[in-house]
Amino acid sequence: MNWRKIITIFFCLIFTSTSVFAHDIKVYFSPEKQNESVIVALVGSAKKTLDIAAYSLTLPSFAEAIIAAQRRGVQVRVMMDKQQAGGPSSLDEKLIAAKVPVHIDPWGGLQHSKYLIIDKCTVETGSFNFTRNAVKNNQENFLVINDCSLGARFQKNFDKMWADS
């Protein structure tokens, strides 16, 4: 085996992967008011599908963006935690009233995932809850990653939660 060729291929793969992937990641920290518009714009960018795993959902602009996506023909699904859904500030009932498919996770523990999958290729994930507190008060973070292979991994997780609920 030609070690020089192997090493060259190895470095080409690393540098190609790193340079492509690095340009497809955006990082956000809270509390930052701009994060509300970033999250709402992400939902607004969905053209075909939007899957949301939400521990808590109390941010009105986020709920309105979800409803608007559904109305413009995007296939939307929302998975929520059973302890948070139906709470006094939760907007799951508003989504349900607008005919957005919402499932409540029956898992024995918390459905603590917080992510969006947009058109199967863009993933938003992190500690950021879709709440007023996440925008205004909490120390939170989220990443926006454009990568279809990563999107497929999140999609597999979401589809399993959806089927089990």
N, CA and C atoms as a LAMMPS dump frame, in Angstrom:
ITEM: TIMESTEP
0
ITEM: NUMBER OF ATOMS
495
ITEM: BOX BOUNDS ff ff ff
-5.0000000000000000e+02 5.0000000000000000e+02
-5.0000000000000000e+02 5.0000000000000000e+02
-5.0000000000000000e+02 5.0000000000000000e+02
ITEM: ATOMS id mol type element x y z
1 1 1 N 0.835 -1.178 0
2 1 2 C 0 0 0
3 1 3 C 0.885 1.248 0
4 2 1 N 0.49 2.261 -0.742
5 2 2 C 1.237 3.504 -0.852
6 2 3 C 0.807 4.459 0.261
7 3 1 N 1.649 4.587 1.306
8 3 2 C 1.305 5.405 2.476
9 3 3 C 1.184 6.876 2.127
10 4 1 N 1.985 7.342 1.204
11 4 2 C 1.922 8.74 0.803
12 4 3 C 0.546 9.051 0.202
13 5 1 N 0.047 8.149 -0.608
14 5 2 C -1.271 8.323 -1.224
15 5 3 C -2.367 8.296 -0.156
16 6 1 N -2.245 7.38 0.795
17 6 2 C -3.239 7.281 1.879
18 6 3 C -3.255 8.563 2.707
19 7 1 N -2.063 9.063 3.056
20 7 2 C -1.981 10.293 3.856
21 7 3 C -2.542 11.476 3.075
22 8 1 N -2.259 11.556 1.796
23 8 2 C -2.793 12.639 0.961
24 8 3 C -4.317 12.59 0.913
25 9 1 N -4.864 11.414 0.702
26 9 2 C -6.331 11.262 0.676
27 9 3 C -6.925 11.632 2.03
28 10 1 N -6.296 11.184 3.107
29 10 2 C -6.772 11.483 4.459
30 10 3 C -6.859 12.993 4.683
31 11 1 N -5.772 13.725 4.359
32 11 2 C -5.78 15.167 4.564
33 11 3 C -6.766 15.87 3.631
34 12 1 N -6.91 15.385 2.445
35 12 2 C -7.904 15.968 1.532
36 12 3 C -9.305 15.822 2.101
37 13 1 N -9.61 14.654 2.632
38 13 2 C -10.925 14.433 3.234
39 13 3 C -11.15 15.328 4.438
40 14 1 N -10.152 15.436 5.293
41 14 2 C -10.29 16.27 6.496
42 14 3 C -10.488 17.728 6.112
43 15 1 N -9.632 18.256 5.254
44 15 2 C -9.737 19.664 4.916
45 15 3 C -10.979 19.972 4.1
46 16 1 N -11.392 19.078 3.239
47 16 2 C -12.62 19.278 2.478
48 16 3 C -13.817 19.258 3.413
49 17 1 N -13.893 18.272 4.284
50 17 2 C -15.019 18.163 5.21
51 17 3 C -15.071 19.349 6.149
52 18 1 N -13.933 19.734 6.691
53 18 2 C -13.901 20.831 7.642
54 18 3 C -14.298 22.138 6.985
55 19 1 N -13.745 22.414 5.818
56 19 2 C -14.034 23.7 5.198
57 19 3 C -15.487 23.783 4.74
58 20 1 N -16.049 22.706 4.242
59 20 2 C -17.445 22.722 3.82
60 20 3 C -18.358 22.815 5.041
61 21 1 N -18.083 21.977 6.036
62 21 2 C -18.95 21.92 7.206
63 21 3 C -18.883 23.201 8.016
64 22 1 N -17.689 23.774 8.157
65 22 2 C -17.527 24.968 8.985
66 22 3 C -18.357 26.141 8.461
67 23 1 N -18.571 26.205 7.167
68 23 2 C -19.358 27.299 6.605
69 23 3 C -20.857 27.077 6.793
70 24 1 N -21.257 25.912 7.226
71 24 2 C -22.671 25.588 7.353
72 24 3 C -23.158 25.589 8.79
73 25 1 N -22.391 26.136 9.723
74 25 2 C -22.79 26.172 11.121
75 25 3 C -22.857 27.628 11.596
76 26 1 N -23.952 27.966 12.245
77 26 2 C -24.088 29.28 12.887
78 26 3 C -24.384 29.025 14.363
79 27 1 N -23.804 29.825 15.224
80 27 2 C -23.927 29.665 16.667
81 27 3 C -24.597 30.894 17.259
82 28 1 N -25.543 30.654 18.178
83 28 2 C -26.267 31.738 18.84
84 28 3 C -26.297 31.487 20.342
85 29 1 N -26.238 32.583 21.107
86 29 2 C -26.319 32.508 22.558
87 29 3 C -27.402 33.451 23.051
88 30 1 N -28.033 33.073 24.148
89 30 2 C -29.052 33.915 24.785
90 30 3 C -28.547 34.319 26.159
91 31 1 N -29.12 35.337 26.748
92 31 2 C -30.283 36.062 26.223
93 31 3 C -29.884 37.097 25.165
94 32 1 N -30.487 36.999 24.023
95 32 2 C -30.305 37.944 22.921
96 32 3 C -31.651 38.1 22.222
97 33 1 N -32.147 39.293 22.122
98 33 2 C -33.432 39.555 21.482
99 33 3 C -33.442 39.062 20.03
100 34 1 N -32.302 39.162 19.333
101 34 2 C -32.249 38.75 17.93
102 34 3 C -32.582 37.28 17.74
103 35 1 N -32.384 36.456 18.766
104 35 2 C -32.613 35.024 18.61
105 35 3 C -34.076 34.705 18.305
106 36 1 N -34.976 35.525 18.788
107 36 2 C -36.384 35.329 18.452
108 36 3 C -36.582 35.466 16.944
109 37 1 N -36.005 36.491 16.344
110 37 2 C -36.174 36.669 14.897
111 37 3 C -35.438 35.577 14.11
112 38 1 N -34.32 35.086 14.64
113 38 2 C -33.604 33.996 13.971
114 38 3 C -34.47 32.745 13.936
115 39 1 N -35.05 32.376 15.073
116 39 2 C -35.892 31.175 15.158
117 39 3 C -37.131 31.323 14.276
118 40 1 N -37.763 32.469 14.324
119 40 2 C -38.963 32.714 13.507
120 40 3 C -38.604 32.665 12.022
121 41 1 N -37.461 33.23 11.646
122 41 2 C -37.03 33.196 10.237
123 41 3 C -36.722 31.77 9.781
124 42 1 N -36.15 30.961 10.665
125 42 2 C -35.898 29.563 10.309
126 42 3 C -37.197 28.852 9.976
127 43 1 N -38.207 29.024 10.816
128 43 2 C -39.517 28.418 10.546
129 43 3 C -40.065 28.965 9.23
130 44 1 N -39.904 30.252 9.019
131 44 2 C -40.384 30.872 7.788
132 44 3 C -39.658 30.4 6.542
133 45 1 N -38.471 29.847 6.702
134 45 2 C -37.701 29.379 5.546
135 45 3 C -38.131 27.996 5.061
136 46 1 N -38.921 27.293 5.853
137 46 2 C -39.353 25.94 5.474
138 46 3 C -40.205 26 4.214
139 47 1 N -39.874 25.132 3.275
140 47 2 C -40.627 25.075 2.019
141 47 3 C -41.504 23.828 1.918
142 48 1 N -41.017 22.698 2.448
143 48 2 C -41.765 21.443 2.324
144 48 3 C -42.099 20.815 3.666
145 49 1 N -41.098 20.694 4.551
146 49 2 C -41.328 20.015 5.833
147 49 3 C -40.721 20.802 6.982
148 50 1 N -41.365 20.674 8.134
149 50 2 C -40.894 21.302 9.366
150 50 3 C -41.28 20.395 10.519
151 51 1 N -40.297 19.773 11.142
152 51 2 C -40.531 18.934 12.308
153 51 3 C -39.891 19.604 13.507
154 52 1 N -40.646 19.647 14.603
155 52 2 C -40.211 20.379 15.79
156 52 3 C -40.326 19.482 17.01
157 53 1 N -39.221 19.317 17.717
158 53 2 C -39.221 18.662 19.029
159 53 3 C -39.083 19.785 20.047
160 54 1 N -40.107 19.968 20.86
161 54 2 C -40.131 21.097 21.792
162 54 3 C -40.408 20.615 23.205
163 55 1 N -39.501 20.913 24.097
164 55 2 C -39.774 20.66 25.507
165 55 3 C -40.825 21.652 25.997
166 56 1 N -40.61 22.915 25.708
167 56 2 C -41.535 23.96 26.127
168 56 3 C -41.728 24.919 24.964
169 57 1 N -42.971 25.363 24.774
170 57 2 C -43.285 26.26 23.665
171 57 3 C -44.232 27.343 24.175
172 58 1 N -43.658 28.505 24.502
173 58 2 C -44.468 29.617 25.01
174 58 3 C -44.209 30.915 24.26
175 59 1 N -43.423 30.867 23.197
176 59 2 C -43.057 32.064 22.445
177 59 3 C -44.102 32.314 21.355
178 60 1 N -44.954 33.35 21.527
179 60 2 C -46.053 33.583 20.579
180 60 3 C -45.607 33.738 19.121
181 61 1 N -44.522 34.451 18.877
182 61 2 C -44.078 34.648 17.491
183 61 3 C -43.66 33.33 16.845
184 62 1 N -43.12 32.422 17.635
185 62 2 C -42.73 31.099 17.141
186 62 3 C -43.977 30.297 16.775
187 63 1 N -44.966 30.305 17.656
188 63 2 C -46.224 29.594 17.373
189 63 3 C -46.899 30.162 16.125
190 64 1 N -46.906 31.475 15.981
191 64 2 C -47.514 32.102 14.798
192 64 3 C -46.767 31.706 13.52
193 65 1 N -45.453 31.621 13.609
194 65 2 C -44.66 31.213 12.433
195 65 3 C -44.96 29.765 12.05
196 66 1 N -45.154 28.908 13.041
197 66 2 C -45.505 27.505 12.778
198 66 3 C -46.86 27.428 12.066
199 67 1 N -47.815 28.164 12.58
200 67 2 C -49.162 28.185 11.98
201 67 3 C -49.094 28.733 10.554
202 68 1 N -48.32 29.777 10.348
203 68 2 C -48.171 30.35 8.999
204 68 3 C -47.527 29.346 8.046
205 69 1 N -46.551 28.591 8.533
206 69 2 C -45.914 27.564 7.687
207 69 3 C -46.938 26.513 7.27
208 70 1 N -47.73 26.07 8.222
209 70 2 C -48.778 25.076 7.93
210 70 3 C -49.743 25.625 6.876
211 71 1 N -50.139 26.874 7.03
212 71 2 C -51.112 27.488 6.111
213 71 3 C -50.558 27.654 4.698
214 72 1 N -49.241 27.802 4.577
215 72 2 C -48.675 27.949 3.234
216 72 3 C -48.317 26.609 2.612
217 73 1 N -48.715 25.505 3.262
218 73 2 C -48.562 24.189 2.669
219 73 3 C -47.379 23.368 3.136
220 74 1 N -46.644 23.868 4.114
221 74 2 C -45.529 23.096 4.67
222 74 3 C -46.104 21.984 5.543
223 75 1 N -45.565 20.772 5.416
224 75 2 C -45.983 19.663 6.273
225 75 3 C -45.303 19.858 7.63
226 76 1 N -46.089 20.211 8.642
227 76 2 C -45.575 20.539 9.967
228 76 3 C -45.979 19.458 10.958
229 77 1 N -45.048 19.093 11.841
230 77 2 C -45.347 18.189 12.955
231 77 3 C -44.612 18.714 14.184
232 78 1 N -45.307 18.698 15.306
233 78 2 C -44.727 19.19 16.559
234 78 3 C -44.832 18.097 17.613
235 79 1 N -43.714 17.766 18.231
236 79 2 C -43.657 16.792 19.323
237 79 3 C -43.359 17.561 20.601
238 80 1 N -44.223 17.371 21.629
239 80 2 C -44.053 18.121 22.874
240 80 3 C -43.953 17.203 24.082
241 81 1 N -43.391 17.744 25.13
242 81 2 C -43.299 17.044 26.404
243 81 3 C -44.651 17.059 27.103
244 82 1 N -45 15.933 27.71
245 82 2 C -46.328 15.826 28.342
246 82 3 C -46.481 16.72 29.572
247 83 1 N -45.397 16.987 30.282
248 83 2 C -45.495 17.831 31.47
249 83 3 C -45.624 19.309 31.11
250 84 1 N -45.088 19.687 29.974
251 84 2 C -45.142 21.093 29.559
252 84 3 C -46.406 21.408 28.752
253 85 1 N -46.824 20.471 27.933
254 85 2 C -48.015 20.697 27.097
255 85 3 C -49.226 20.915 28.005
256 86 1 N -50.071 21.827 27.611
257 86 2 C -51.272 22.091 28.394
258 86 3 C -51.043 22.988 29.586
259 87 1 N -49.799 23.376 29.818
260 87 2 C -49.5 24.285 30.929
261 87 3 C -50.089 25.66 30.679
262 88 1 N -50.11 26.498 31.7
263 88 2 C -50.778 27.797 31.581
264 88 3 C -50.208 28.708 30.493
265 89 1 N -48.919 28.602 30.191
266 89 2 C -48.314 29.454 29.165
267 89 3 C -48.053 28.717 27.855
268 90 1 N -48.273 27.403 27.84
269 90 2 C -47.968 26.605 26.661
270 90 3 C -48.903 26.95 25.512
271 91 1 N -48.341 26.961 24.31
272 91 2 C -49.117 27.317 23.121
273 91 3 C -49.508 26.101 22.284
274 92 1 N -49.406 24.897 22.856
275 92 2 C -49.768 23.697 22.103
276 92 3 C -51.246 23.71 21.714
277 93 1 N -52.109 24.209 22.592
278 93 2 C -53.543 24.247 22.272
279 93 3 C -53.837 25.22 21.131
280 94 1 N -53.07 26.3 21.055
281 94 2 C -53.22 27.236 19.936
282 94 3 C -52.842 26.548 18.623
283 95 1 N -51.759 25.764 18.646
284 95 2 C -51.345 25.022 17.448
285 95 3 C -52.407 24 17.045
286 96 1 N -52.916 23.268 18.031
287 96 2 C -53.938 22.253 17.763
288 96 3 C -55.192 22.9 17.177
289 97 1 N -55.586 24.054 17.733
290 97 2 C -56.766 24.767 17.213
291 97 3 C -56.567 25.197 15.761
292 98 1 N -55.321 25.435 15.366
293 98 2 C -55.008 25.82 13.988
294 98 3 C -54.759 24.6 13.099
295 99 1 N -55.049 23.411 13.629
296 99 2 C -54.924 22.147 12.893
297 99 3 C -53.476 21.742 12.606
298 100 1 N -52.543 22.236 13.417
299 100 2 C -51.155 21.787 13.332
300 100 3 C -51.066 20.45 14.063
301 101 1 N -50.53 19.406 13.428
302 101 2 C -50.394 18.115 14.109
303 101 3 C -49.417 18.216 15.295
304 102 1 N -49.949 17.956 16.482
305 102 2 C -49.148 17.997 17.702
306 102 3 C -49.298 16.656 18.399
307 103 1 N -48.175 16.031 18.702
308 103 2 C -48.182 14.805 19.499
309 103 3 C -47.536 15.099 20.84
310 104 1 N -48.074 14.475 21.861
311 104 2 C -47.512 14.578 23.193
312 104 3 C -46.737 13.291 23.445
313 105 1 N -45.463 13.439 23.77
314 105 2 C -44.593 12.283 23.953
315 105 3 C -44.997 11.5 25.198
316 106 1 N -45.265 10.198 25.064
317 106 2 C -45.672 9.385 26.206
318 106 3 C -44.482 8.801 26.991
319 107 1 N -43.286 9.191 26.625
320 107 2 C -42.074 8.675 27.24
321 107 3 C -42.175 8.777 28.76
322 108 1 N -41.599 7.835 29.469
323 108 2 C -41.636 7.842 30.929
324 108 3 C -40.939 9.035 31.546
325 109 1 N -39.895 9.537 30.895
326 109 2 C -39.183 10.719 31.374
327 109 3 C -39.606 11.933 30.579
328 110 1 N -38.767 12.921 30.568
329 110 2 C -39.056 14.147 29.837
330 110 3 C -38.751 13.983 28.352
331 111 1 N -39.53 14.62 27.513
332 111 2 C -39.174 14.805 26.106
333 111 3 C -38.417 16.123 26.122
334 112 1 N -37.131 16.039 26.352
335 112 2 C -36.319 17.228 26.615
336 112 3 C -35.572 17.708 25.381
337 113 1 N -35.798 17.066 24.238
338 113 2 C -35.158 17.519 22.999
339 113 3 C -35.717 18.868 22.594
340 114 1 N -34.846 19.649 21.98
341 114 2 C -35.238 20.972 21.483
342 114 3 C -34.574 21.14 20.129
343 115 1 N -35.315 20.849 19.075
344 115 2 C -34.722 21.011 17.747
345 115 3 C -35.786 21.207 16.686
346 116 1 N -35.331 21.777 15.573
347 116 2 C -36.132 21.923 14.359
348 116 3 C -35.417 21.171 13.254
349 117 1 N -36.184 20.554 12.37
350 117 2 C -35.635 19.998 11.134
351 117 3 C -36.405 20.667 10
352 118 1 N -35.696 21.429 9.205
353 118 2 C -36.32 22.2 8.138
354 118 3 C -35.941 21.58 6.802
355 119 1 N -36.971 21.146 6.072
356 119 2 C -36.782 20.548 4.738
357 119 3 C -35.734 19.439 4.747
358 120 1 N -35.674 18.722 5.846
359 120 2 C -34.838 17.533 6.041
360 120 3 C -33.329 17.795 6.015
361 121 1 N -32.904 19.051 5.835
362 121 2 C -31.468 19.335 5.712
363 121 3 C -30.937 20.39 6.674
364 122 1 N -31.773 21.252 7.183
365 122 2 C -31.321 22.272 8.13
366 122 3 C -31.803 21.88 9.514
367 123 1 N -30.862 21.847 10.467
368 123 2 C -31.181 21.471 11.845
369 123 3 C -30.839 22.64 12.761
370 124 1 N -31.768 22.973 13.634
371 124 2 C -31.516 23.91 14.727
372 124 3 C -31.588 23.075 15.981
373 125 1 N -30.563 23.146 16.832
374 125 2 C -30.539 22.342 18.049
375 125 3 C -29.691 23.008 19.116
376 126 1 N -29.999 22.724 20.355
377 126 2 C -29.23 23.253 21.479
378 126 3 C -30.07 23.256 22.729
379 127 1 N -29.673 24.072 23.684
380 127 2 C -30.417 24.149 24.942
381 127 3 C -31.607 25.092 24.836
382 128 1 N -31.686 25.852 23.777
383 128 2 C -32.701 26.897 23.598
384 128 3 C -34.109 26.323 23.557
385 129 1 N -34.913 26.684 24.567
386 129 2 C -36.338 26.363 24.555
387 129 3 C -37.049 27.436 23.736
388 130 1 N -38.177 27.105 23.186
389 130 2 C -38.929 28.036 22.35
390 130 3 C -39.857 28.85 23.252
391 131 1 N -39.219 29.664 24.113
392 131 2 C -39.936 30.386 25.17
393 131 3 C -39.486 31.839 25.251
394 132 1 N -40.305 32.652 25.895
395 132 2 C -39.935 34.045 26.162
396 132 3 C -38.69 34.1 27.042
397 133 1 N -38.624 33.218 28.044
398 133 2 C -37.47 33.217 28.937
399 133 3 C -36.171 32.901 28.206
400 134 1 N -36.213 32.011 27.228
401 134 2 C -35.01 31.688 26.458
402 134 3 C -34.505 32.906 25.697
403 135 1 N -35.427 33.721 25.216
404 135 2 C -35.058 34.917 24.465
405 135 3 C -34.565 36.022 25.403
406 136 1 N -35.258 36.224 26.527
407 136 2 C -35.012 37.413 27.353
408 136 3 C -34.181 37.185 28.602
409 137 1 N -34.226 35.981 29.198
410 137 2 C -33.643 35.818 30.525
411 137 3 C -32.584 34.734 30.65
412 138 1 N -32.792 33.605 30.024
413 138 2 C -31.951 32.433 30.276
414 138 3 C -30.623 32.477 29.534
415 139 1 N -29.644 31.783 30.106
416 139 2 C -28.401 31.501 29.391
417 139 3 C -28.681 30.264 28.549
418 140 1 N -28.776 30.437 27.253
419 140 2 C -29.121 29.35 26.339
420 140 3 C -28.194 29.411 25.129
421 141 1 N -28.242 28.367 24.323
422 141 2 C -27.468 28.354 23.084
423 141 3 C -28.19 27.516 22.055
424 142 1 N -27.897 27.788 20.793
425 142 2 C -28.352 26.895 19.73
426 142 3 C -27.451 27.028 18.519
427 143 1 N -27.421 25.952 17.755
428 143 2 C -26.68 25.881 16.504
429 143 3 C -27.667 25.733 15.362
430 144 1 N -27.357 26.313 14.239
431 144 2 C -28.093 26.078 12.996
432 144 3 C -27.097 25.447 12.04
433 145 1 N -27.403 24.223 11.629
434 145 2 C -26.474 23.434 10.822
435 145 3 C -27.176 23.022 9.534
436 146 1 N -26.564 23.364 8.416
437 146 2 C -27.089 22.954 7.11
438 146 3 C -26.281 21.754 6.641
439 147 1 N -26.856 20.576 6.81
440 147 2 C -26.166 19.342 6.438
441 147 3 C -27.224 18.25 6.322
442 148 1 N -27.456 17.771 5.125
443 148 2 C -28.526 16.791 4.904
444 148 3 C -28.268 15.455 5.598
445 149 1 N -27.014 15.053 5.741
446 149 2 C -26.752 13.786 6.435
447 149 3 C -27.049 13.932 7.931
448 150 1 N -26.727 15.06 8.501
449 150 2 C -27.087 15.31 9.898
450 150 3 C -28.609 15.421 10.022
451 151 1 N -29.23 16.105 9.075
452 151 2 C -30.686 16.217 9.061
453 151 3 C -31.35 14.853 9.049
454 152 1 N -30.783 13.919 8.303
455 152 2 C -31.342 12.558 8.234
456 152 3 C -31.266 11.861 9.59
457 153 1 N -30.202 12.089 10.337
458 153 2 C -30.073 11.474 11.662
459 153 3 C -31.11 12.046 12.63
460 154 1 N -31.294 13.37 12.598
461 154 2 C -32.323 13.984 13.435
462 154 3 C -33.712 13.518 12.984
463 155 1 N -33.904 13.403 11.668
464 155 2 C -35.201 12.969 11.138
465 155 3 C -35.546 11.572 11.627
466 156 1 N -34.577 10.696 11.649
467 156 2 C -34.799 9.328 12.138
468 156 3 C -35.246 9.355 13.597
469 157 1 N -34.601 10.19 14.417
470 157 2 C -34.983 10.321 15.82
471 157 3 C -36.402 10.869 15.949
472 158 1 N -36.701 11.916 15.183
473 158 2 C -38.035 12.517 15.255
474 158 3 C -39.106 11.529 14.801
475 159 1 N -38.865 10.857 13.69
476 159 2 C -39.85 9.905 13.168
477 159 3 C -40.139 8.789 14.171
478 160 1 N -39.121 8.351 14.906
479 160 2 C -39.335 7.323 15.922
480 160 3 C -40.194 7.873 17.063
481 161 1 N -39.864 9.068 17.539
482 161 2 C -40.695 9.68 18.594
483 161 3 C -42.137 9.835 18.122
484 162 1 N -42.303 10.274 16.895
485 162 2 C -43.646 10.513 16.339
486 162 3 C -44.423 9.202 16.266
487 163 1 N -43.778 8.154 15.775
488 163 2 C -44.443 6.854 15.649
489 163 3 C -44.786 6.252 17.016
490 164 1 N -43.96 6.51 18.005
491 164 2 C -44.185 5.957 19.347
492 164 3 C -45.216 6.739 20.158
493 165 1 N -45.634 7.894 19.658
494 165 2 C -46.545 8.733 20.451
495 165 3 C -47.993 8.577 20.008
